[in-house]
């Protein structure tokens, strides 16, 4: 190792004395004694002696130092062949010179190359990072923004208050109240098993179910929905981290079973599942609100973040045509009738003939919509519109209407009616054997003679009879607006066999709902104009403004004169001496109606088993204001005049009093006695005979050999 000689900074042409190497001890340059000239006094005089300046530090030869370090790191080399290369510089050093470091010629990168490689590596790294940033911030920014928003932003649905269902007078039939729902954040539950065991007895939920919910791995779980606020408060008071309560609306039916089949019920999420709750779900539900908020990774709300709230819009109320009091009476009377006559079930409908408004609709069996989950399917079935049955003698009014409208048979025409009639390959007969009777059309209807009605239908013809069955609504839903309404069964005319005409004339071989049969009789009561039944008056908003429902459809079916004649004939069914509906008579009022007793077809349509009894009528006969229909499924006794007629009387009498309807004008009775003399008593010819209200002991099965009464 060598150093270069120091450079004299003060004198460029003058060389400084040699200095030490950095490893040597520094030495001072020799100084000369100052020469002073003598002064006048003979003594020496002159400037003071100058202090010698220290020699500057030697400058390091960087290149030589680097080469020296490289030579130290380079591996030992084998001696090269040929002449040995001498080192630069003199072999011997003179005074004032330092040894020159050996120069290394092999191995390693030069500093400049290393710097270039380092810069290229750094530049490549920067390009990779920049490319990733461009991809994240530019190309895929939407994806990552969505991920961030999904983790941070949360939207809570604010349930709208469901509208109420009220009767025509504003009495509440269904309403919503505030209830509490317990929710949990499983992430914050320390011990799901211990928590579940603590809450299970309080909530009445199996501990295993609660433990599963508390261990679902998500940030949300329902523990109990729409429970009593006091119970929810007691659970929250336990102070279990992650458990809290929120407010949710609970659907309540104050009157329990009242009008259950009409109103229906809602599910856990307050969505209508049956009845008008389902039919008008969009009207009742309103519009839910939303609250957008931000939460941290632990699910806690970030208070400093702004939340956006869209308030919910409450649903509208639905106003029904039902009268709460009449509805209660109809259900009470029906329940008693089903029990008294050991029937499987039944239906009662109360209507306004002129408007089609349903004042009452009862079904048995029934259920409580507050606890519908414990009910059976049969108890939830709306028999009035969903079940079909063969109407039997109640359908004979359509045969009579077709005869009068077409002129095939007049009211004064006398027909010879035997007890048996053979057509094609079938035999039709009345309920009991009797001699040949001379009966008019009103008497045939009054006494409900099967053979007489078939004779009338043969004069009418199958084309015209089929046409009037359609006009009165057979084979088509009434459009009352209740879910699941059946259209009934009316076989196509092209498929009618040779026995279909006599069968359909007496109400067999066709099937209708109780609502369809009610429409037949309200058409007669309304002067021959069919009006679609309606159950909803309209919608009422939060301000109390009523939006009326669309006007019901209507059409003329028969002439008003024909309707008046039919009303007179039906009046004799109830008030005549041989009528089958005497048990429906109301003192002081003229009641018009018709009994019906029909065999029930077996599943699959082959054969019959059991009977359906019915009575449908209206009052006052001269100016009908109310119509009532009663249908009983397999009562004992089987006759409509003995079971359905007295049930009709009780409901009709109550409805007339409730609505304040007086007796009104008197309608002349229709029909005259035939020239052949007084006919035999009704029970001898008809299955609609009047029997005691209380069913007799089942000592014998009533004889009913015909396909209808």
Secondary structure per residue as TSV (DSSP state, phi and psi in degrees):
chain	resnum	aa	ss	phi	psi
A	1	X	-	360.0	136.4
A	2	X	-	-137.3	160.9
A	3	X	-	-122.9	157.9
A	4	X	-	-87.5	153.1
A	5	X	-	-65.1	144.6
A	6	X	-	-66.9	151.3
A	7	X	-	-99.3	131.3
A	8	X	-	-74.0	116.3
A	9	X	S	-74.7	-28.4
A	10	X	S	-86.5	-39.1
A	11	X	-	-123.9	111.2
A	12	X	S	-69.3	-29.2
A	13	X	S	-95.2	-4.9
A	14	X	S	-106.7	132.1
A	15	X	-	-89.9	139.5
A	16	X	-	-83.1	156.8
A	17	X	-	-65.3	152.9
A	18	X	-	-59.1	144.5
A	19	X	-	-116.0	174.1
A	20	X	-	-75.5	158.4
A	21	X	-	-74.3	162.2
A	22	X	T	-62.2	-24.2
A	23	X	T	-86.8	-9.2
A	24	X	S	-92.0	161.2
A	25	X	-	-76.1	130.3
A	26	X	-	-65.5	141.1
A	27	X	-	-123.9	151.8
A	28	X	-	-90.1	148.2
A	29	X	-	-71.1	144.6
A	30	X	-	-65.7	144.3
A	31	X	-	-115.7	154.5
A	32	X	-	-100.2	147.9
A	33	X	-	-70.8	135.5
A	34	X	-	-67.7	144.1
A	35	X	-	-101.5	121.8
A	36	X	-	-113.4	136.8
A	37	X	E	-82.8	145.5
A	38	X	E	-71.6	146.9
A	39	X	-	-92.4	-176.2
A	40	X	T	-60.2	-27.9
A	41	X	T	-82.4	0.1
A	42	X	S	89.3	0.5
A	43	X	S	-99.6	161.7
A	44	X	E	-70.7	139.4
A	45	X	E	-144.9	154.3
A	46	X	-	154.1	-178.8
A	47	X	S	-65.5	153.4
A	48	X	-	-66.2	157.6
A	49	X	-	-65.6	141.5
A	50	X	-	-86.6	134.7
A	51	X	-	-77.2	127.2
A	52	X	-	-67.1	140.6
A	53	X	-	-82.1	142.4
A	54	X	-	-69.9	144.2
A	55	X	-	-68.2	141.1
A	56	X	-	-66.7	155.5
A	57	X	-	-67.4	146.5
A	58	X	-	-69.9	149.7
A	59	X	-	-89.3	134.2
A	60	X	-	-80.2	135.6
A	61	X	-	-84.6	97.2
A	62	X	H	-62.6	-44.9
A	63	X	H	-61.1	-42.7
A	64	X	H	-65.5	-38.0
A	65	X	H	-63.9	-43.1
A	66	X	H	-63.8	-44.1
A	67	X	H	-63.3	-34.9
A	68	X	H	-66.2	-42.5
A	69	X	H	-64.5	-39.3
A	70	X	H	-62.4	-40.5
A	71	X	H	-64.6	-30.8
A	72	X	H	-70.4	-35.3
A	73	X	H	-84.0	-19.0
A	74	X	S	-70.0	141.0
A	75	X	-	-67.3	156.0
A	76	X	-	-66.1	137.8
A	77	X	-	-105.5	147.0
A	78	X	-	-70.4	148.1
A	79	X	-	-61.1	131.9
A	80	X	-	-77.2	146.6
A	81	X	S	-74.4	150.0
A	82	X	S	97.9	-171.9
A	83	X	S	-66.0	139.9
A	84	X	-	-74.7	132.7
A	85	X	-	-80.2	128.3
A	86	X	-	-80.4	150.4
A	87	X	-	-73.6	153.6
A	88	X	S	-70.5	150.2
A	89	X	S	90.3	163.4
A	90	X	-	-67.9	148.5
A	91	X	S	-70.4	-28.5
A	92	X	S	-113.1	151.8
A	93	X	-	-109.0	136.8
A	94	X	-	-90.7	170.8
A	95	X	T	-62.6	136.0
A	96	X	T	89.3	1.7
A	97	X	-	-114.1	153.5
A	98	X	-	-117.2	160.7
A	99	X	-	-75.2	137.3
A	100	X	-	-85.5	133.5
A	101	X	-	-66.3	144.1
A	102	X	-	-67.3	145.7
A	103	X	-	-93.0	128.7
A	104	X	-	-91.7	137.3
A	105	X	-	-117.3	3.0
A	106	X	S	-131.8	156.2
A	107	X	S	71.5	152.4
A	108	X	S	80.1	163.6
A	109	X	-	-85.3	148.3
A	110	X	-	-73.3	153.1
A	111	X	H	-55.0	-38.0
A	112	X	H	-68.7	-39.4
A	113	X	H	-65.3	-43.7
A	114	X	H	-61.3	-38.8
A	115	X	H	-65.1	-39.8
A	116	X	H	-65.3	-43.3
A	117	X	H	-61.8	-43.2
A	118	X	H	-62.5	-43.0
A	119	X	H	-64.1	-40.6
A	120	X	H	-64.6	-40.0
A	121	X	H	-63.3	-44.7
A	122	X	H	-64.4	-39.8
A	123	X	H	-64.8	-41.3
A	124	X	H	-62.4	-41.9
A	125	X	H	-62.2	-42.4
A	126	X	H	-63.6	-38.0
A	127	X	H	-64.8	-40.3
A	128	X	H	-62.7	-46.6
A	129	X	H	-63.1	-42.7
A	130	X	H	-63.9	-40.3
A	131	X	H	-62.9	-41.0
A	132	X	H	-64.9	-39.7
A	133	X	H	-63.1	-41.8
A	134	X	H	-62.5	-39.7
A	135	X	I	-66.2	-44.9
A	136	X	I	-72.4	-47.2
A	137	X	I	-80.6	-23.4
A	138	X	I	-110.8	-70.2
A	139	X	I	-64.2	-49.0
A	140	X	T	-106.0	24.6
A	141	X	H	-62.2	-39.7
A	142	X	H	-60.6	-40.0
A	143	X	H	-63.1	-45.7
A	144	X	H	-74.1	-31.5
A	145	X	H	-63.3	-40.5
A	146	X	H	-65.9	-40.2
A	147	X	H	-61.5	-44.7
A	148	X	H	-64.1	-42.9
A	149	X	H	-64.4	-38.3
A	150	X	H	-64.7	-30.9
A	151	X	H	-83.5	-26.3
A	152	X	H	-104.8	-42.0
A	153	X	E	-90.9	136.6
A	154	X	E	-136.3	143.2
A	155	X	E	-118.6	125.7
A	156	X	E	-104.8	128.2
A	157	X	E	-80.8	128.9
A	158	X	E	-100.5	108.0
A	159	X	-	-64.9	136.6
A	160	X	-	-83.1	147.6
A	161	X	-	-70.2	126.2
A	162	X	-	-74.0	139.4
A	163	X	-	-66.2	160.2
A	164	X	-	-90.3	162.1
A	165	X	E	-115.3	123.5
A	166	X	E	-127.4	161.2
A	167	X	-	-85.5	-174.4
A	168	X	T	-63.7	-21.0
A	169	X	T	-103.2	7.4
A	170	X	-	89.0	6.1
A	171	X	-	-73.1	131.9
A	172	X	E	-74.4	127.9
A	173	X	E	-108.2	-26.5
A	174	X	E	-149.7	138.3
A	175	X	E	-152.1	168.5
A	176	X	E	-118.8	137.1
A	177	X	E	-126.6	161.6
A	178	X	E	-77.6	133.2
A	179	X	E	-133.2	170.1
A	180	X	E	-109.3	143.5
A	181	X	E	-123.0	129.2
A	182	X	E	-90.5	127.7
A	183	X	E	-124.7	161.6
A	184	X	E	-142.1	151.7
A	185	X	-	-106.5	102.0
A	186	X	G	-56.4	-24.5
A	187	X	G	-65.2	-25.7
A	188	X	G	-98.9	-1.8
A	189	X	-	-82.5	119.0
A	190	X	S	-71.7	-48.3
A	191	X	-	-131.3	96.8
A	192	X	H	-57.7	-37.1
A	193	X	H	-66.5	-47.3
A	194	X	H	-65.9	-39.3
A	195	X	H	-65.0	-41.7
A	196	X	H	-63.3	-41.4
A	197	X	H	-66.7	-29.2
A	198	X	H	-74.3	-40.3
A	199	X	H	-86.9	-23.2
A	200	X	H	-55.3	-50.3
A	201	X	H	-67.2	-26.5
A	202	X	H	-76.0	-38.1
A	203	X	H	-94.8	-11.3
A	204	X	T	70.2	27.8
A	205	X	-	-116.2	138.5
A	206	X	-	-55.5	138.7
A	207	X	H	-60.3	-33.6
A	208	X	H	-64.3	-38.2
A	209	X	H	-66.3	-43.5
A	210	X	H	-64.4	-40.0
A	211	X	H	-63.9	-37.9
A	212	X	H	-64.2	-41.2
A	213	X	H	-67.7	-37.7
A	214	X	H	-77.0	-7.3
A	215	X	T	-119.1	25.0
A	216	X	S	-78.2	-4.7
A	217	X	S	78.9	-0.1
A	218	X	S	-102.3	-176.9
A	219	X	S	-99.1	12.2
A	220	X	-	-153.0	142.3
A	221	X	E	-158.7	139.1
A	222	X	E	-84.3	134.5
A	223	X	E	-102.2	-42.6
A	224	X	E	-159.1	134.3
A	225	X	E	-112.2	138.5
A	226	X	E	50.9	62.4
A	227	X	E	-108.5	175.6
A	228	X	-	-63.4	134.0
A	229	X	H	-57.4	-34.8
A	230	X	H	-67.2	-38.6
A	231	X	H	-65.2	-42.5
A	232	X	H	-62.3	-39.9
A	233	X	H	-65.0	-37.6
A	234	X	H	-66.8	-33.7
A	235	X	H	-70.8	-44.6
A	236	X	H	-63.6	-33.0
A	237	X	T	-65.0	-16.7
A	238	X	T	-65.9	-20.4
A	239	X	-	72.7	26.4
A	240	X	-	-74.0	122.7
A	241	X	T	-60.2	136.8
A	242	X	T	92.1	-2.8
A	243	X	E	-113.4	129.3
A	244	X	E	-148.0	172.9
A	245	X	E	-120.9	147.7
A	246	X	E	-128.6	161.4
A	247	X	E	-94.0	130.4
A	248	X	E	-135.6	148.8
A	249	X	E	-75.3	141.5
A	250	X	E	-116.0	128.9
A	251	X	E	-81.0	128.7
A	252	X	E	-128.2	139.9
A	253	X	-	-116.2	97.1
A	254	X	T	-57.5	-34.1
A	255	X	T	-96.6	14.0
A	256	X	T	63.3	-113.1
A	257	X	T	-75.8	-11.2
A	258	X	T	-59.4	123.2
A	259	X	T	55.8	33.0
A	260	X	H	-60.4	-40.5
A	261	X	H	-71.5	-26.6
A	262	X	H	-78.7	-48.1
A	263	X	H	-72.7	-45.6
A	264	X	-	85.1	-150.1
A	265	X	E	-160.8	168.5
A	266	X	E	-116.2	161.9
A	267	X	-	-91.6	-168.3
A	268	X	T	-61.7	-35.7
A	269	X	T	-92.7	22.5
A	270	X	S	60.5	33.3
A	271	X	-	-105.4	134.2
A	272	X	E	-62.8	132.9
A	273	X	E	-114.3	-19.9
A	274	X	E	-155.6	162.5
A	275	X	H	61.3	-153.3
A	276	X	H	-69.2	-21.5
A	277	X	H	-59.7	-36.3
A	278	X	H	-83.2	-42.1
A	279	X	H	-63.2	-38.6
A	280	X	T	-113.1	34.2
A	281	X	H	-60.4	-43.3
A	282	X	H	-65.6	-32.3
A	283	X	H	-74.0	-42.6
A	284	X	H	-75.4	-32.0
A	285	X	H	-71.1	-32.2
A	286	X	-	72.3	-150.1
A	287	X	B	-130.2	123.2
A	288	X	-	-68.3	148.4
A	289	X	E	-96.0	176.2
A	290	X	E	-142.5	145.9
A	291	X	E	-128.9	113.8
A	292	X	E	-93.4	126.8
A	293	X	E	-143.3	168.8
A	294	X	E	-115.9	141.3
A	295	X	B	-128.7	157.1
A	296	X	-	-86.0	177.0
A	297	X	T	-58.6	-22.1
A	298	X	T	-89.0	4.5
A	299	X	S	85.5	5.9
A	300	X	-	-84.3	142.9
A	301	X	B	-70.7	133.8
A	302	X	-	-83.6	104.9
A	303	X	T	-66.1	-35.8
A	304	X	T	-69.9	-21.3
A	305	X	S	-76.6	141.0
A	306	X	-	-76.2	136.2
A	307	X	-	-109.4	139.9
A	308	X	E	-104.5	127.1
A	309	X	E	-117.7	124.6
A	310	X	E	-107.6	107.7
A	311	X	-	-66.0	145.9
A	312	X	-	-73.1	157.0
A	313	X	B	-111.9	120.4
A	314	X	-	-64.7	149.2
A	315	X	-	-75.8	163.4
A	316	X	-	-83.7	155.7
A	317	X	E	-81.2	151.4
A	318	X	E	-112.5	122.2
A	319	X	E	-99.0	126.4
A	320	X	E	-99.5	163.3
A	321	X	S	-82.0	-9.8
A	322	X	-	-63.1	147.1
A	323	X	-	-105.9	118.0
A	324	X	H	-55.9	-38.9
A	325	X	H	-70.7	-44.9
A	326	X	H	-64.7	-37.8
A	327	X	H	-61.6	-43.7
A	328	X	H	-63.8	-41.8
A	329	X	H	-64.7	-42.3
A	330	X	H	-62.2	-42.5
A	331	X	H	-67.9	-39.5
A	332	X	H	-65.1	-46.4
A	333	X	H	-64.8	-39.9
A	334	X	H	-64.6	-43.2
A	335	X	H	-60.6	-39.7
A	336	X	H	-67.2	-41.0
A	337	X	H	-65.2	-43.0
A	338	X	H	-61.0	-39.8
A	339	X	H	-72.0	-41.9
A	340	X	H	-67.3	-35.7
A	341	X	T	-104.2	11.2
A	342	X	T	52.7	39.2
A	343	X	-	-82.3	156.9
A	344	X	S	-75.5	-25.2
A	345	X	E	175.5	-174.3
A	346	X	E	-176.6	176.1
A	347	X	E	-143.9	141.2
A	348	X	E	-131.2	131.3
A	349	X	E	-126.6	134.3
A	350	X	E	-120.1	126.1
A	351	X	E	-136.5	158.3
A	352	X	-	-94.4	114.6
A	353	X	T	-61.9	-36.7
A	354	X	T	-75.5	-27.7
A	355	X	T	-113.3	-16.7
A	356	X	-	79.6	5.3
A	357	X	B	-69.4	132.4
A	358	X	E	-92.0	117.1
A	359	X	E	-89.5	-24.3
A	360	X	E	-158.3	142.5
A	361	X	E	-146.2	107.1
A	362	X	E	-117.0	144.4
A	363	X	E	-132.7	147.7
A	364	X	E	-138.6	133.7
A	365	X	S	-73.1	165.8
A	366	X	-	-129.6	-169.8
A	367	X	-	-154.2	169.4
A	368	X	-	-103.6	114.6
A	369	X	G	-64.1	-17.8
A	370	X	G	-67.8	-26.7
A	371	X	G	-131.8	48.1
A	372	X	G	-64.5	-22.3
A	373	X	G	-66.4	-19.0
A	374	X	G	-94.4	0.1
A	375	X	S	-88.9	166.9
A	376	X	-	-98.7	164.4
A	377	X	H	-63.8	-41.4
A	378	X	H	-64.7	-34.9
A	379	X	H	-72.9	-23.1
A	380	X	H	-90.3	-4.8
A	381	X	-	-74.1	128.1
A	382	X	-	-83.9	91.4
A	383	X	H	-60.2	-27.7
A	384	X	H	-64.1	-30.7
A	385	X	H	-126.6	-13.0
A	386	X	H	-105.4	-30.1
A	387	X	-	-93.1	140.0
A	388	X	-	-114.6	153.8
A	389	X	B	-150.3	162.4
A	390	X	-	-83.2	121.0
A	391	X	-	-70.4	-21.6
A	392	X	G	66.3	-138.8
A	393	X	G	-63.3	-21.8
A	394	X	G	-61.8	-22.9
A	395	X	G	-83.0	-7.3
A	396	X	H	-66.2	-18.7
A	397	X	H	-66.2	-29.4
A	398	X	H	-70.8	-39.0
A	399	X	H	-62.0	-42.8
A	400	X	H	-65.3	-39.6
A	401	X	H	-64.7	-41.2
A	402	X	H	-63.5	-38.3
A	403	X	H	-66.4	-43.1
A	404	X	H	-69.6	-42.3
A	405	X	H	-65.9	-40.6
A	406	X	H	-82.7	-15.0
A	407	X	T	78.5	10.4
A	408	X	S	-65.4	-36.5
A	409	X	S	-140.3	131.4
A	410	X	-	-96.9	173.8
A	411	X	S	-72.1	-22.9
A	412	X	S	-97.5	-8.1
A	413	X	-	-68.6	133.2
A	414	X	E	-102.7	132.7
A	415	X	E	-121.7	140.9
A	416	X	E	-83.6	117.4
A	417	X	E	-114.6	107.6
A	418	X	-	-79.8	178.0
A	419	X	S	-89.1	-10.9
A	420	X	E	-138.9	144.9
A	421	X	E	-140.0	126.3
A	422	X	E	-101.5	123.6
A	423	X	E	-134.2	128.0
A	424	X	T	52.8	-122.1
A	425	X	T	-107.4	22.1
A	426	X	E	-128.4	156.6
A	427	X	E	-122.4	126.3
A	428	X	E	-113.6	142.5
A	429	X	E	-153.2	163.3
A	430	X	-	-78.0	176.2
A	431	X	S	-65.5	-35.1
A	432	X	S	-130.4	148.5
A	433	X	-	-63.1	141.4
A	434	X	-	-155.0	162.7
A	435	X	-	-74.8	170.8
A	436	X	-	-64.9	130.2
A	437	X	E	-114.5	146.0
A	438	X	E	-98.6	107.3
A	439	X	E	-125.5	144.7
A	440	X	E	-88.0	171.6
A	441	X	H	-60.0	-46.0
A	442	X	H	-59.2	-36.9
A	443	X	H	-72.0	-35.1
A	444	X	H	-61.3	-42.1
A	445	X	H	-71.0	-40.5
A	446	X	H	-61.0	-43.9
A	447	X	H	-92.9	-1.0
A	448	X	T	54.8	50.7
A	449	X	-	-80.4	124.6
A	450	X	H	-66.8	-49.1
A	451	X	H	-64.1	-43.3
A	452	X	H	-61.8	-41.2
A	453	X	H	-65.0	-38.8
A	454	X	H	-65.4	-39.5
A	455	X	H	-61.4	-39.3
A	456	X	H	-64.5	-43.6
A	457	X	H	-63.5	-35.0
A	458	X	H	-63.4	-34.3
A	459	X	H	-73.2	-32.0
A	460	X	H	-71.9	-43.8
A	461	X	-	94.0	151.0
A	462	X	H	-69.1	-32.1
A	463	X	H	-64.2	-49.0
A	464	X	H	-70.0	-38.0
A	465	X	H	-62.9	-43.6
A	466	X	H	-61.8	-40.0
A	467	X	H	-61.4	-43.1
A	468	X	H	-75.2	-29.1
A	469	X	H	-60.7	-40.8
A	470	X	H	-68.5	-42.0
A	471	X	H	-61.8	-36.6
A	472	X	T	-79.2	-3.2
A	473	X	T	108.0	7.3
A	474	X	T	-68.6	141.2
A	475	X	T	79.3	10.0
A	476	X	S	-147.0	135.4
A	477	X	-	-63.3	148.6
A	478	X	-	-74.4	-23.7
A	479	X	-	80.9	28.7
A	480	X	-	-66.7	-22.3
A	481	X	-	98.5	8.1
A	482	X	-	-93.2	137.2
A	483	X	T	-61.7	145.8
A	484	X	T	77.0	19.3
A	485	X	-	-67.4	134.3
A	486	X	-	-90.1	149.9
A	487	X	-	-88.2	-3.1
A	488	X	-	76.3	-170.6
A	489	X	B	-131.2	119.1
A	490	X	-	-133.6	100.8
A	491	X	-	-56.8	143.8
A	492	X	-	-61.1	142.1
A	493	X	G	-57.7	-32.6
A	494	X	G	-65.7	-21.8
A	495	X	G	-96.1	0.7
A	496	X	-	-66.8	133.0
A	497	X	-	-88.4	-177.5
A	498	X	T	-68.0	-19.6
A	499	X	T	-101.8	0.2
A	500	X	H	-70.6	-36.4
A	501	X	H	-61.8	-55.2
A	502	X	H	-63.8	-31.8
A	503	X	H	-68.3	-47.3
A	504	X	H	-66.4	-30.2
A	505	X	H	-62.9	-30.5
A	506	X	T	-105.8	17.8
A	507	X	T	81.2	22.0
A	508	X	-	-115.6	157.7
A	509	X	S	79.2	-1.1
A	510	X	-	-128.5	159.8
A	511	X	B	-136.7	140.2
A	512	X	B	-137.5	166.4
A	513	X	-	-94.3	164.2
A	514	X	H	-61.7	-33.4
A	515	X	H	-68.0	-38.2
A	516	X	H	-64.8	-41.1
A	517	X	H	-66.6	-36.1
A	518	X	H	-62.6	-38.7
A	519	X	H	-64.6	-32.3
A	520	X	H	-62.0	-46.8
A	521	X	H	-78.2	-31.4
A	522	X	H	-69.8	-26.4
A	523	X	H	-65.3	-44.6
A	524	X	H	-63.9	-43.9
A	525	X	H	-66.6	-26.6
A	526	X	T	-94.0	24.2
A	527	X	T	75.7	23.9
A	528	X	T	92.6	4.6
A	529	X	E	-102.7	121.9
A	530	X	E	-80.9	128.4
A	531	X	E	-121.8	129.1
A	532	X	-	-62.8	133.4
A	533	X	-	-62.6	145.9
A	534	X	B	-136.7	144.9
A	535	X	-	-117.4	-12.4
A	536	X	E	-119.1	127.9
A	537	X	E	-78.6	-44.6
A	538	X	E	169.8	-167.3
A	539	X	E	-114.3	142.0
A	540	X	E	-121.8	124.1
A	541	X	-	-83.5	-176.9
A	542	X	T	-64.2	-26.4
A	543	X	T	-82.8	-2.5
A	544	X	-	88.3	7.5
A	545	X	-	-82.7	130.3
A	546	X	E	-95.0	129.1
A	547	X	E	-104.9	106.0
A	548	X	E	-64.6	149.6
A	549	X	-	-72.0	161.3
A	550	X	-	-61.0	146.2
A	551	X	-	-61.7	139.5
A	552	X	-	-67.1	150.1
A	553	X	-	-68.0	151.2
A	554	X	E	-149.5	155.1
A	555	X	E	-159.5	150.8
A	556	X	E	-84.9	132.7
A	557	X	-	-107.0	-46.6
A	558	X	S	-135.3	164.1
A	559	X	-	-67.9	152.7
A	560	X	H	-62.0	-34.2
A	561	X	H	-64.1	-39.8
A	562	X	H	-65.4	-40.3
A	563	X	H	-62.9	-40.5
A	564	X	H	-64.4	-41.4
A	565	X	H	-63.6	-43.1
A	566	X	H	-63.4	-38.9
A	567	X	H	-61.0	-41.0
A	568	X	H	-63.7	-40.3
A	569	X	H	-66.6	-40.4
A	570	X	H	-69.7	-27.6
A	571	X	H	-62.3	-36.7
A	572	X	H	-71.1	-25.6
A	573	X	H	-61.3	-35.6
A	574	X	H	-91.3	-45.1
A	575	X	H	-99.1	-10.4
A	576	X	S	-72.4	159.0
A	577	X	T	-67.7	-26.3
A	578	X	T	-114.1	13.3
A	579	X	-	-70.0	153.3
A	580	X	S	-90.9	-5.8
A	581	X	-	-113.3	29.4
A	582	X	G	-59.4	-28.2
A	583	X	G	-69.5	-9.8
A	584	X	G	-93.1	-3.5
A	585	X	-	-66.0	140.9
A	586	X	-	-118.6	122.5
A	587	X	T	-55.6	130.2
A	588	X	T	88.7	-10.2
A	589	X	S	-122.2	147.8
A	590	X	-	-91.8	118.5
A	591	X	E	-114.1	129.6
A	592	X	E	-113.5	137.3
A	593	X	E	-177.5	-177.2
A	594	X	E	-146.3	138.0
A	595	X	E	-85.2	163.2
A	596	X	E	-154.1	134.7
A	597	X	E	-139.4	116.2
A	598	X	E	-133.5	145.9
A	599	X	E	-70.8	147.4
A	600	X	E	-94.4	125.5
A	601	X	E	-70.9	146.7
A	602	X	-	-72.6	157.5
A	603	X	T	-54.8	131.3
A	604	X	T	99.4	-11.5
A	605	X	S	81.9	8.8
A	606	X	S	-111.2	113.4
A	607	X	S	87.8	170.9
A	608	X	E	-131.6	153.9
A	609	X	E	-159.4	120.6
A	610	X	E	86.2	173.7
A	611	X	E	-135.6	153.1
A	612	X	E	-115.2	125.5
A	613	X	E	-107.5	141.9
A	614	X	E	-149.8	159.1
A	615	X	E	-150.1	129.5
A	616	X	E	-131.5	131.3
A	617	X	E	-158.6	-179.4
A	618	X	E	-147.5	161.2
A	619	X	E	-157.3	156.6
A	620	X	S	-63.8	147.4
A	621	X	S	-62.7	-35.8
A	622	X	S	-75.5	-29.1
A	623	X	S	-142.1	75.8
A	624	X	-	-59.9	126.8
A	625	X	-	-114.0	-27.6
A	626	X	E	-137.8	140.4
A	627	X	E	-124.5	140.0
A	628	X	E	-131.6	135.8
A	629	X	E	-124.6	135.2
A	630	X	E	-127.1	128.0
A	631	X	E	-129.9	125.7
A	632	X	E	-118.4	135.5
A	633	X	E	-95.0	111.4
A	634	X	S	53.2	57.3
A	635	X	-	-79.6	169.9
A	636	X	S	-130.6	114.4
A	637	X	S	-73.2	170.1
A	638	X	-	-82.3	-15.4
A	639	X	-	-76.4	137.1
A	640	X	H	-64.4	-33.8
A	641	X	H	-68.7	-19.4
A	642	X	H	-100.6	-20.6
A	643	X	H	-118.9	-54.3
A	644	X	H	-74.2	-36.2
A	645	X	H	-63.0	-50.1
A	646	X	H	-64.5	-31.6
A	647	X	H	-64.8	-41.2
A	648	X	H	-58.1	-45.4
A	649	X	H	-57.4	-45.3
A	650	X	H	-62.2	-44.6
A	651	X	H	-70.9	-44.0
A	652	X	H	-62.1	-43.5
A	653	X	H	-60.8	-42.3
A	654	X	H	-65.5	-43.0
A	655	X	H	-63.5	-41.0
A	656	X	H	-62.4	-41.0
A	657	X	H	-69.7	-41.8
A	658	X	H	-61.5	-40.0
A	659	X	H	-89.6	-3.2
A	660	X	T	67.7	39.8
A	661	X	-	-98.7	123.6
A	662	X	-	-84.7	179.4
A	663	X	-	-61.3	-33.3
A	664	X	-	74.0	-172.7
A	665	X	S	-68.0	165.0
A	666	X	-	-99.0	132.7
A	667	X	-	-98.2	128.9
A	668	X	-	-59.6	137.3
A	669	X	-	-70.9	145.1
A	670	X	-	-97.9	156.1
A	671	X	-	92.9	147.8
A	672	X	-	-132.9	160.0
A	673	X	-	-70.2	139.6
A	674	X	-	-72.0	160.2
A	675	X	T	-66.3	-20.7
A	676	X	T	-74.3	-4.3
A	677	X	-	110.2	-179.9
A	678	X	-	-69.4	129.5
A	679	X	-	-70.8	166.4
A	680	X	-	-66.9	160.6
A	681	X	-	-55.8	149.5
A	682	X	G	-51.5	-46.3
A	683	X	G	-57.5	-21.5
A	684	X	G	-75.1	-18.5
A	685	X	T	-120.8	-12.2
A	686	X	-	-136.4	145.4
A	687	X	T	-77.6	-7.2
A	688	X	T	-92.6	34.4
A	689	X	-	-67.7	153.5
A	690	X	-	-82.4	126.4
A	691	X	-	-126.7	167.4
A	692	X	-	-57.6	149.6
A	693	X	S	-61.8	-42.1
A	694	X	S	-80.3	124.5
A	695	X	-	-64.3	137.0
A	696	X	-	-73.2	167.9
A	697	X	-	-65.3	139.2
A	698	X	-	-72.9	66.1
A	699	X	S	-80.4	-27.0
A	700	X	S	-152.3	149.7
A	701	X	-	-84.2	130.3
A	702	X	-	-57.5	142.2
A	703	X	-	-83.3	125.2
A	704	X	-	-144.4	74.1
A	705	X	-	-72.5	-17.7
A	706	X	S	-82.7	167.9
A	707	X	S	-75.2	-14.6
A	708	X	B	-151.2	169.1
A	709	X	-	-71.1	360.0
